[in-house]
Amino acid sequence: MSNVYPALIVMALVTYMIRVLPIILIKGKLKSKFVKSFLYYMPYAVLGAMTFPGILYSTGNILASVLGGAFALFLAYHNQEMIKVAIGGILAAYICQLLL
């Protein structure tokens, strides 16, 4: 149990440095369009990469999960509210799982 505290301190320092180094190293405004667009779209890409496997393995049946995710994408594409998209995807996956 005594090895937990040094590990926590190292993890805290690494996490802190990752957040502080860009502030220290980048002094002015970013001029590169590529870097700006990369930093703008990065949170969406990471969120998608974390969410997609969760969608596929949320049920015991991958086909039901894919159909539920596809229905959620359909609802989102048609500008539905987020709660409707979430509930619609869940219901579609549930119904597909009952039928399959």
Secondary structure, DSSP 8 states (H G I E B T S, - for coil): -TTHHHHHHHHHHHHHHHHHHHHHH--S----HHHHHHHHHHHHHHHHHHHHHHHHTSSS-HHHHHHHHHHHHHHHHTT--HHHHHHHHHHHHHHHHHH-
